[in-house]
């Protein structure tokens, strides 16, 4: 027991000699707490408050469509866009707004919506003629159209659709009651005997059977995609379509753990020094590691795709649909793998111990995943977090995969993010080169 104070002093000295590891012990958990809490808090508030940006195309311009527009704009959490550069939106302009990410959906009130709704309400309220052999058919209602960003999840689509259905049913009921109010005095007059007053009314006025949706309806959600690929134009993505590529990227970046373990062991055991004395060039060492772990990253991605295609459906979810062109998918996967390996080598070459590398690497990947849209969709985050998200390599990769799988993007559409991923990976390789072979 007399040696215990000395042992405690020794352990304290060992801990204090690793200031970087000591800082991360306290700062990294705090950073994870702050980032994850901010991201999830913003997402929770947005979901519960129904926060969505919607572009409105009013092709009808009737009092009915204008009343619906006012009701939609007044819905809690809805930010309605009706103009671009001072001009009312048409379908092409609204589609472009959604494509650019300035709105999640555009809504169309088709031409004739108000006229048809009023005609349908009057047809409903008008009692059938006793002399007509074939009563006239009711006017077919026109549907409010909704076109969503294909990258938007199902709950957001459902919230917008339910809000529009509620507005449509309320306006339809108002038109019906107004038409019924016009019919009642006329029908009362028909039932009054000549010269009789109102108390001498003979016969009852029966209200027509009411059914919702006979005057105004809301069409099934459609994708606001310009892709000619039918699978993108018709398919409404489910959570499997979002989660498989997102967590594939997350898995690829977690390659930092095995890379750090192997590289630090080589540094501690002098393997790198012996390789250099055997005339092995640093270029060969770096490229060898890059190629090996690029192959591992590709295998990880392939495994995740296979799980989404066959394992998840066996657990009761939808099957992942491989709708992206394979060559473009390969290029994006290699760019993501390059970024992941570059990041892993940069962390491993900077850390001074396996414990430090594991702590820094795993925690930073979790932080990048939270910021990058892996755990929570970016559009659910607060504005500040969205701006930070756009600076992370996981966001570049996840967004590019979503563009391919849900928006029908081409190689040209994602080339900007490919260049960012490649530049990030090359910067990591350059940093690790400088750290490793300056010290070797």
C-alpha positions as CSV (number, residue, x, y, z in Angstrom):
1,X,0.0,0.0,0.0
2,X,3.0,2.3,0.6
3,X,3.8,2.2,-3.1
4,X,0.3,3.1,-4.2
5,X,0.9,6.9,-4.2
6,X,3.9,6.5,-6.4
7,X,2.0,4.3,-8.8
8,X,-0.8,7.0,-9.0
9,X,1.9,9.6,-9.6
10,X,3.4,7.5,-12.4
11,X,0.0,7.0,-14.1
12,X,-0.7,10.7,-13.9
13,X,2.6,11.6,-15.5
14,X,1.9,9.1,-18.4
15,X,-1.5,10.7,-18.9
16,X,-0.2,14.2,-18.8
17,X,2.5,13.4,-21.4
18,X,-0.2,12.8,-23.9
19,X,-1.9,16.2,-24.1
20,X,-3.6,15.4,-27.3
21,X,-5.2,12.3,-26.0
22,X,-6.1,14.1,-22.7
23,X,-7.8,16.9,-24.6
24,X,-9.8,14.4,-26.7
25,X,-10.9,12.6,-23.6
26,X,-12.8,15.7,-22.5
27,X,-13.4,17.7,-25.7
28,X,-14.6,14.9,-28.1
29,X,-17.5,13.7,-25.9
30,X,-18.5,17.3,-25.5
31,X,-18.4,17.8,-29.3
32,X,-20.4,14.7,-29.9
33,X,-23.0,15.7,-27.4
34,X,-23.3,19.2,-28.9
35,X,-23.4,18.1,-32.5
36,X,-25.8,15.2,-32.1
37,X,-28.1,17.1,-29.8
38,X,-28.3,20.1,-32.1
39,X,-28.9,17.9,-35.2
40,X,-31.6,15.7,-33.5
41,X,-33.2,18.7,-31.7
42,X,-33.6,20.5,-35.0
43,X,-34.9,17.4,-36.7
44,X,-37.4,16.7,-33.9
45,X,-38.7,20.3,-34.0
46,X,-39.1,20.3,-37.7
47,X,-41.0,17.0,-37.7
48,X,-43.3,18.0,-34.9
49,X,-43.8,21.5,-36.3
50,X,-44.3,20.4,-39.9
51,X,-41.6,22.6,-41.5
52,X,-41.5,22.4,-45.3
53,X,-40.7,24.7,-48.2
54,X,-43.3,24.5,-51.0
55,X,-43.5,26.2,-54.4
56,X,-47.0,26.9,-55.7
57,X,-48.1,27.0,-59.3
58,X,-51.6,28.4,-59.6
59,X,-52.7,27.7,-63.2
60,X,-56.4,28.3,-62.3
61,X,-56.3,31.8,-60.7
62,X,-59.9,31.4,-59.5
63,X,-61.3,32.5,-56.1
64,X,-61.3,28.8,-55.1
65,X,-57.6,28.3,-55.9
66,X,-56.7,31.6,-54.3
67,X,-58.5,30.6,-51.1
68,X,-56.7,27.2,-51.1
69,X,-53.4,29.0,-51.6
70,X,-54.1,31.3,-48.6
71,X,-55.0,28.3,-46.5
72,X,-51.9,26.4,-47.4
73,X,-49.6,29.4,-46.8
74,X,-51.3,29.8,-43.3
75,X,-50.5,26.2,-42.4
76,X,-48.1,26.1,-39.5
77,X,-44.5,25.5,-40.6
78,X,-45.2,26.0,-44.4
79,X,-43.0,28.4,-46.3
80,X,-44.8,29.1,-49.6
81,X,-43.0,30.3,-52.7
82,X,-45.2,31.7,-55.4
83,X,-42.8,33.9,-57.5
84,X,-39.4,33.8,-59.0
85,X,-37.8,37.1,-60.2
86,X,-41.1,38.8,-59.7
87,X,-43.0,36.4,-62.0
88,X,-45.6,33.8,-60.9
89,X,-44.2,30.3,-61.0
90,X,-45.0,27.9,-63.8
91,X,-44.3,24.2,-63.7
92,X,-40.8,24.5,-65.2
93,X,-39.7,27.2,-62.8
94,X,-41.2,25.3,-59.8
95,X,-39.5,22.1,-60.9
96,X,-36.2,23.9,-61.1
97,X,-36.6,25.4,-57.6
98,X,-37.1,21.9,-56.2
99,X,-34.1,20.6,-58.2
100,X,-31.9,23.3,-56.8
101,X,-33.0,22.3,-53.2
102,X,-34.8,25.6,-52.5
103,X,-38.1,23.7,-51.9
104,X,-39.0,20.2,-51.1
105,X,-42.2,20.1,-53.2
106,X,-44.1,22.0,-55.7
107,X,-47.9,22.1,-55.7
108,X,-50.1,22.7,-58.8
109,X,-53.6,24.0,-58.9
110,X,-54.6,22.9,-62.4
111,X,-56.6,25.2,-64.8
112,X,-60.4,24.7,-64.3
113,X,-60.0,23.6,-60.7
114,X,-62.4,26.2,-59.3
115,X,-64.9,26.0,-62.1
116,X,-65.2,22.3,-61.8
117,X,-65.4,22.4,-58.0
118,X,-68.3,24.9,-58.1
119,X,-70.1,22.9,-60.9
120,X,-69.7,19.7,-58.9
121,X,-71.0,21.3,-55.7
122,X,-74.1,22.6,-57.6
123,X,-74.7,19.2,-59.1
124,X,-74.5,17.6,-55.7
125,X,-76.9,20.1,-54.2
126,X,-79.4,20.0,-57.1
127,X,-82.2,17.5,-56.5
128,X,-82.7,15.0,-59.4
129,X,-85.4,16.0,-61.9
130,X,-88.6,13.8,-61.8
131,X,-89.0,14.1,-65.6
132,X,-85.5,13.5,-66.8
133,X,-85.0,9.9,-67.9
134,X,-81.2,10.1,-67.5
135,X,-79.9,12.7,-65.0
136,X,-76.8,14.6,-66.1
137,X,-73.5,13.2,-64.9
138,X,-71.5,15.0,-62.3
139,X,-68.5,17.0,-63.5
140,X,-65.3,15.1,-62.8
141,X,-63.2,16.8,-60.1
142,X,-59.8,18.1,-60.9
143,X,-57.0,17.0,-58.6
144,X,-54.4,19.2,-56.8
145,X,-51.0,17.9,-58.0
146,X,-48.0,17.5,-55.8
147,X,-44.4,16.8,-57.0
148,X,-41.8,16.1,-54.4
149,X,-38.0,16.1,-54.5
150,X,-37.2,12.3,-54.9
151,X,-34.7,12.7,-52.1
152,X,-37.4,13.6,-49.6
153,X,-38.6,10.8,-47.2
154,X,-42.1,9.4,-46.9
155,X,-43.1,11.2,-43.7
156,X,-42.6,14.6,-45.3
157,X,-44.7,13.6,-48.3
158,X,-47.4,12.3,-46.0
159,X,-47.5,15.6,-44.0
160,X,-47.9,17.7,-47.1
161,X,-50.5,15.4,-48.6
162,X,-52.6,15.4,-45.5
163,X,-52.4,19.2,-45.2
164,X,-53.7,19.6,-48.7
165,X,-56.4,17.0,-48.3
166,X,-57.6,18.8,-45.2
167,X,-57.7,22.1,-47.1
168,X,-59.5,20.5,-50.1
169,X,-62.1,18.9,-47.9
170,X,-62.8,22.1,-46.1
171,X,-63.2,24.1,-49.3
172,X,-65.3,21.4,-50.8
173,X,-67.7,21.4,-47.8
174,X,-67.9,25.2,-48.0
175,X,-68.8,25.1,-51.7
176,X,-71.4,22.4,-51.1
177,X,-73.1,24.3,-48.3
178,X,-73.2,27.4,-50.4
179,X,-74.8,25.5,-53.2
180,X,-77.2,23.8,-50.9
181,X,-78.1,27.2,-49.4
182,X,-79.1,28.4,-52.9
183,X,-81.2,25.3,-53.5
184,X,-83.2,25.4,-50.2
185,X,-85.2,28.6,-50.8
186,X,-86.1,27.4,-54.3
187,X,-87.2,24.0,-53.0
188,X,-89.2,25.6,-50.2
189,X,-91.0,27.7,-52.8
190,X,-91.9,24.7,-54.8
191,X,-93.6,23.0,-51.8
192,X,-95.7,26.0,-50.6
193,X,-99.3,26.0,-51.8
194,X,-100.4,29.1,-53.8
195,X,-100.8,32.0,-51.3
196,X,-99.6,29.9,-48.4
197,X,-97.2,31.1,-45.8
198,X,-94.1,29.3,-44.6
199,X,-95.8,27.3,-41.8
200,X,-98.1,25.6,-44.4
201,X,-95.0,23.9,-45.9
202,X,-95.8,20.5,-47.4
203,X,-93.2,17.8,-47.9
204,X,-89.7,17.4,-46.6
205,X,-86.5,18.6,-48.3
206,X,-84.0,15.7,-48.1
207,X,-80.3,16.6,-48.2
208,X,-78.3,14.7,-50.8
209,X,-76.0,12.0,-49.6
210,X,-72.6,13.5,-48.9
211,X,-69.3,12.1,-49.9
212,X,-65.9,13.7,-49.7
213,X,-63.8,14.2,-52.8
214,X,-66.6,14.8,-55.4
215,X,-65.5,18.4,-56.0
216,X,-61.8,18.7,-55.2
217,X,-59.3,15.9,-54.7
218,X,-55.6,15.6,-54.1
219,X,-53.6,13.5,-56.5
220,X,-51.2,10.8,-55.3
221,X,-47.7,12.3,-54.7
222,X,-45.3,12.2,-57.7
223,X,-41.6,12.8,-58.1
224,X,-40.3,16.2,-59.2
225,X,-37.7,14.5,-61.3
226,X,-36.6,15.4,-64.8
227,X,-35.1,11.9,-65.3
228,X,-36.4,9.9,-68.3
229,X,-35.8,6.7,-66.3
230,X,-39.2,5.4,-65.4
231,X,-37.9,3.8,-62.1
232,X,-37.0,7.3,-60.9
233,X,-40.1,9.0,-62.2
234,X,-42.6,6.5,-60.7
235,X,-40.9,5.0,-57.7
236,X,-41.4,6.8,-54.3
237,X,-38.3,6.0,-52.3
238,X,-38.6,4.4,-48.9
239,X,-36.2,4.5,-46.0
240,X,-34.2,1.5,-47.3
241,X,-33.3,3.6,-50.4
242,X,-31.9,6.3,-48.2
243,X,-30.3,4.2,-45.4
244,X,-28.3,1.7,-47.5
245,X,-26.0,4.2,-49.3
246,X,-25.8,6.5,-46.2
247,X,-24.6,3.8,-43.9
248,X,-22.4,2.3,-46.6
249,X,-20.5,5.6,-46.6
250,X,-20.4,5.5,-42.8
251,X,-18.9,2.0,-42.9
252,X,-16.3,3.0,-45.5
253,X,-15.1,5.9,-43.3
254,X,-14.8,3.6,-40.3
255,X,-11.9,2.0,-42.1
256,X,-9.9,4.5,-40.0
257,X,-9.7,2.0,-37.2
258,X,-7.9,-0.9,-39.0
259,X,-5.7,1.6,-40.9
260,X,-4.6,3.3,-37.7
261,X,-3.9,0.0,-36.0
262,X,-1.8,-1.4,-38.8
263,X,0.1,1.8,-39.5
264,X,0.9,2.6,-35.8
265,X,2.1,-1.0,-35.3
266,X,4.5,-0.5,-38.3
267,X,5.8,2.7,-36.9
268,X,6.3,1.4,-33.4
269,X,8.0,-1.8,-34.6
270,X,10.2,0.1,-37.0
271,X,8.8,-1.6,-40.1
272,X,8.6,1.6,-42.1
273,X,12.2,2.4,-41.3
274,X,13.4,-1.1,-42.4
275,X,11.4,-0.8,-45.6
276,X,13.1,2.5,-46.4
277,X,16.5,1.1,-45.8
278,X,15.7,-1.7,-48.3
279,X,15.2,1.0,-51.0
280,X,11.4,0.7,-51.0
281,X,10.1,4.1,-52.1
282,X,7.6,6.0,-50.0
283,X,5.4,6.2,-53.1
284,X,5.1,2.4,-53.2
285,X,4.3,2.2,-49.5
286,X,1.5,4.8,-49.7
287,X,0.0,3.4,-53.0
288,X,0.1,-0.1,-51.6
289,X,-1.9,0.9,-48.6
290,X,-4.3,3.0,-50.8
291,X,-5.0,0.1,-53.2
292,X,-5.5,-2.4,-50.5
293,X,-8.0,-0.3,-48.5
294,X,-9.7,0.9,-51.6
295,X,-10.5,-2.7,-52.3
296,X,-11.8,-3.1,-48.7
297,X,-14.0,-0.1,-49.2
298,X,-15.5,-1.5,-52.4
299,X,-16.1,-4.8,-50.7
300,X,-17.8,-3.0,-47.8
301,X,-20.1,-1.1,-50.2
302,X,-20.9,-4.3,-52.1
303,X,-21.8,-6.0,-48.9
304,X,-24.1,-3.2,-47.8
305,X,-25.9,-3.2,-51.2
306,X,-26.4,-7.0,-51.0
307,X,-27.8,-6.6,-47.4
308,X,-30.2,-4.0,-48.7
309,X,-31.2,-6.1,-51.6
310,X,-31.8,-9.5,-49.8
311,X,-31.3,-9.3,-46.0
312,X,-33.5,-6.2,-45.2
313,X,-36.5,-7.6,-47.1
314,X,-36.2,-10.8,-45.2
315,X,-36.6,-8.6,-42.0
316,X,-39.8,-7.0,-43.3
317,X,-38.5,-3.8,-45.1
318,X,-38.6,-2.8,-48.7
319,X,-35.9,-4.1,-51.0
320,X,-33.1,-1.8,-52.1
321,X,-33.5,-0.9,-55.8
322,X,-30.2,-0.5,-57.7
323,X,-31.4,2.2,-60.1
324,X,-28.1,4.0,-60.7
325,X,-25.8,3.3,-63.7
326,X,-23.1,0.9,-62.6
327,X,-20.1,2.7,-64.2
328,X,-21.2,6.0,-62.4
329,X,-21.7,4.1,-59.2
330,X,-18.2,2.6,-59.4
331,X,-16.6,6.0,-60.0
332,X,-18.4,7.5,-57.0
333,X,-17.6,4.5,-54.7
334,X,-13.9,4.8,-55.7
335,X,-13.9,8.5,-55.0
336,X,-15.6,7.9,-51.6
337,X,-13.1,5.2,-50.8
338,X,-10.2,7.5,-51.7
339,X,-11.6,10.1,-49.3
340,X,-12.0,7.5,-46.6
341,X,-8.5,6.1,-47.0
342,X,-6.9,9.5,-47.1
343,X,-8.7,10.5,-44.0
344,X,-7.7,7.3,-42.2
345,X,-4.0,7.7,-43.2
346,X,-4.0,11.3,-42.1
347,X,-5.4,10.3,-38.6
348,X,-3.1,7.3,-38.3
349,X,0.0,9.3,-39.3
350,X,-0.8,12.1,-36.8
351,X,-1.7,10.0,-33.8
352,X,1.0,8.9,-31.4
353,X,-0.7,5.8,-30.0
354,X,-3.3,3.2,-31.1
355,X,-5.6,4.4,-28.3
356,X,-5.4,8.0,-29.4
357,X,-6.0,7.0,-33.1
358,X,-8.9,4.9,-32.2
359,X,-10.5,7.5,-30.0
360,X,-9.9,10.4,-32.5
361,X,-10.8,8.3,-35.6
362,X,-14.1,6.7,-34.3
363,X,-15.4,9.9,-32.6
364,X,-14.6,12.1,-35.6
365,X,-16.4,9.7,-38.0
366,X,-19.5,9.7,-35.7
367,X,-19.4,13.5,-35.8
368,X,-19.0,13.7,-39.5
369,X,-21.9,11.2,-39.9
370,X,-24.2,13.2,-37.7
371,X,-23.3,16.4,-39.6
372,X,-23.3,14.7,-43.1
373,X,-26.9,13.6,-43.2
374,X,-26.3,9.9,-42.3
375,X,-28.3,9.9,-39.1
376,X,-30.8,12.7,-39.9
377,X,-31.7,14.2,-43.3
378,X,-29.9,17.5,-43.9
379,X,-33.1,19.5,-44.7
380,X,-34.4,18.7,-41.1
381,X,-31.3,20.3,-39.5
382,X,-31.2,23.9,-38.3
383,X,-29.7,26.4,-40.9
384,X,-26.3,26.6,-39.2
385,X,-25.9,22.8,-39.1
386,X,-26.9,22.7,-42.8
387,X,-24.1,25.0,-43.6
388,X,-21.6,23.0,-41.6
389,X,-23.0,19.8,-43.2
390,X,-22.1,21.1,-46.7
391,X,-18.4,21.1,-45.6
392,X,-18.1,17.4,-44.7
393,X,-17.0,14.6,-47.0
394,X,-19.7,12.3,-45.8
395,X,-22.3,14.8,-46.9
396,X,-20.7,15.1,-50.4
397,X,-20.8,11.3,-50.8
398,X,-24.3,10.7,-49.3
399,X,-25.8,13.5,-51.4
400,X,-24.2,12.1,-54.5
401,X,-25.5,8.6,-53.8
402,X,-29.0,10.0,-53.2
403,X,-28.8,11.9,-56.4
404,X,-28.0,8.7,-58.3
405,X,-30.4,6.4,-56.6
406,X,-33.4,8.7,-56.1
407,X,-33.1,11.7,-58.5
408,X,-31.8,9.9,-61.6
409,X,-28.6,12.0,-61.7
410,X,-25.8,11.4,-64.2
411,X,-22.0,11.5,-63.9
412,X,-22.0,15.1,-65.0
413,X,-24.5,16.0,-62.3
414,X,-22.3,14.8,-59.5
415,X,-18.9,15.7,-60.9
416,X,-18.5,18.6,-58.4
417,X,-18.9,16.3,-55.4
418,X,-16.6,13.7,-57.0
419,X,-13.9,16.4,-57.3
420,X,-14.4,17.4,-53.7
421,X,-14.0,13.8,-52.5
422,X,-10.9,13.2,-54.6
423,X,-9.3,16.5,-53.4
424,X,-10.1,15.6,-49.8
425,X,-8.6,12.1,-50.2
426,X,-5.4,13.5,-51.9
427,X,-5.0,16.1,-49.2
428,X,-5.1,13.3,-46.6
429,X,-2.6,11.2,-48.5
430,X,-0.2,14.2,-48.9
431,X,-0.5,15.0,-45.1
432,X,0.2,11.4,-44.2
433,X,3.2,11.3,-46.6
434,X,4.7,14.3,-45.0
435,X,4.1,13.0,-41.4
436,X,5.3,9.5,-42.0
437,X,8.4,10.0,-44.1
438,X,9.6,13.1,-42.4
439,X,9.8,11.1,-39.2
440,X,10.8,7.7,-40.5
